[in-house]
């Protein structure tokens, strides 16, 4: 097991270095296929981890420990060796039922982005570098999801920063070079700001507990109470909230998505946002439990505001990619509310919503990218109406993804939001019950607003008279590569909608 985890960590990074070593012409020609093979092997390895990872946890056993009680499950694929002995930093990695689904999601979306690149190539012609950067991001994210040392988590958290900055800055919107550079710079500055706060929080934890090891920290009595632990919790929470991103720290997200290439938007929404929510679940809640109880109502409040603010922003958007980006703010607000409830149902709803958002929003950005490619813009006013008549298959897939994202029962988006609302109705006994029930009511209103803006999008973009916009009447509908790329996401959206136990069983609900 540990050989599999080490393999899927090392393979993408080594493959990226090997790809950069190839001559430019040969590398560009082989890059997409090469990336698909490498990321496909990582996907196979991550599925093997899933099969061998022992099952479920209860919220009280959320900590990543070897054995806490009769219902706790041990970490799998553990490697624990000294890394920086003078600082007591270890290369400690392992996986469990919290991290493995996110590792599979990372491997799947990276694989699909490489497949998609077989047909949709960057106009700048640097395919070799694009695929290599995607592989570096994959390695960094898998490392963060498996890290059991705070310094190792921070390093992996930061590895993805420069590659994503380059993807937005170099391969972003050709029509707005200044805009894509500004979006990339804002992304870097905000992420570095959040990372700096998070690192300060980690250092305070080390000062108090004398270790960076998550297994030891989750059993450390010195991290109870307030004082330094509360300051550390605030720093870690705000630092991770930038990555989620929670309102009002979301300001970098809409421009980053609007200017990024299609594969950049898919990776950013489907994978990178999950680093923030995973850090809240894996680090903040178990390592600083008393301080987390203190700040949880504020986290729940900001998450609830994010749900409403994201939905209202969507109602005013005229750009398809920006609309989907703001929808992510709302959906990640649900994840934050589930975590803040500190309840079993809320936490598991947050975990499920994390995975569902990655699948559904990844599909939405793929479809939005295809529409932009065919119309050379993502401006809804320029694209026009009657997508059903002009591009019927792409229009149908857009409608399907919108219905899944708004939480239609029978599709993957429903279960996470339902469990989060249930968790807010019955939060941890240590939290103010009335406050969280107000959050539940307001978040329920957010689901209505979500339905409103997605149904409005479908009406304005897909329906109508095709004669209103005949310029793209002969645009090519769904291509074979697009069908191959998007089919797994469609299947998973339906599968998790009708069989939520595929994930929930791992977490002890079904």
Steps between C-alpha positions, in 0.01 A plus 500: 500500500768753590679418173181591310468835677868581453466400135206728422680783681828460314378399153340832392796707623759277334291482183480880488878530527545237227256684274689827543819315406361410156568722198232766461357373170485136610370595843214708359397219268496229767409704808122448519519124438796470737311691769192283449705182548677629812186642661313183403754294694459734798123454476538121504726526803254725685216255434715222645544715810121538520451124485748438779407788728297395800157653524317742714552754773277679746550870562640427846770289333585750229860513612757328276629257761602139496222384737288713733205279575281214379355704212821672394695377198879508456686699241599298194810522279702665779855619444663680794871585476712797615514785248645809676618364839617833651145636463334172596336487156418156361399365162181350640227406255194276515144477375156419636137525391514881520797548268472214250182627322671837453812332363285308251323823400838666444627213286177481301478870414871517408456198274194653333680832447784317324250311283320826419833653394533242220257713301479840667858631497626831635541754226841597631624156394674405824321175564806339659517758777125502559482123553812505718347770719177300533704200617687713755167627635375142523804393702470801733129449567535127566786582735284748691214250528731233641729717720499423872754769586410871502821609326456233232139612453615861462768409245256298289237774541751748351628275219182556302520880519757583230372244243145635526626858478686412178201318352278806551764753393634320189209290375216726609262715295672603175272801460600661830874456578492774761191349664645151522825635647302697757290193585812284539671760718195540724479122535865482607484792743183381672624141526837608639320720752290205613799265508699743715220518756465122499875454552495739795221292648704182451799660675283593797377140514862381499591750773221365716527127426862454389412300189365539147372142485121480454468164673664635812325835481151351490575327830678795661330635814707821487298621200174520692364821642554847359782754500767390252281218358226752420742733320641203310150385404409847370816518289455149359128552433549831316796364305302199382187710439690691230546174312140378545419794432251632755338843482650765513833337408367376164597809299774319306277217376268650231780663298724193534227280351394750234857537369629145549497244217242222522732247664617768744143574609423129540809441718447818700133435581505123511822448697677804642202640690482168685838564663339766717202297615714190550737701719208617714385140548840337540688765698281767660222284645700216658820686592338806663162368621418753773601798291303361206185492713557869578542609138248256347200740518703764314611244241137395460391862464754586232416174319129587502573848366710335226201288396275805460766738363617247241143437384415870472822564308405223256169669427687807376763329283522534122808276464449123510831413668464774762149374578631148562784644710258689725288185527808331648509766773146401597561128484820519704297704750291187557817303565616762750162496678512121530847517656395781735206297634751253653235230471527156347244571227643845423858376475408211274278729293801729457715208387234385252439854370874540448513202266171584326611859437826382344317268260212731406691826479776327307234397247354853495838655420570241231167584333553874547842466338347320202241775458772765522713318241213496252399864549844643586348656812326409824289818500138387511384808309729416209434125501129562462213258553366171361796280595264201483446567128860587411696263725238255634734252670710766670182684598359182652821437697501857627142457620585169666799652683294802610225275640760295685664813640173646628445183706232313305411176688640197321823678406820537703448861607196415715643284778778722625278806534224298669741358760655844560156650567424207733829560680418871539159410643660275762856630555741397770362547851786741573370745237205745514209298363277795408779673308570198283131447432488856369799411282306196377199712398716757320700227327171341392411831338835477324393174334197683359722777363733237351208348313396849385830596341565164336148478357536861381826403328335204327209715382717784371775293340340176386147597401377743239503551124827389330448770239592756767863392479570325168874572497586180685222287352752270335729458801605143564301333777645255752827346375623149572774617736253715691259207529775275635620766741164598643330158517667389827381819671144451374501137616636590845246781540217254443665216692559705815150642470323164495758311710642746758602204711800456271654786699284521811568137589867591532405760758261288703156631398379215281 
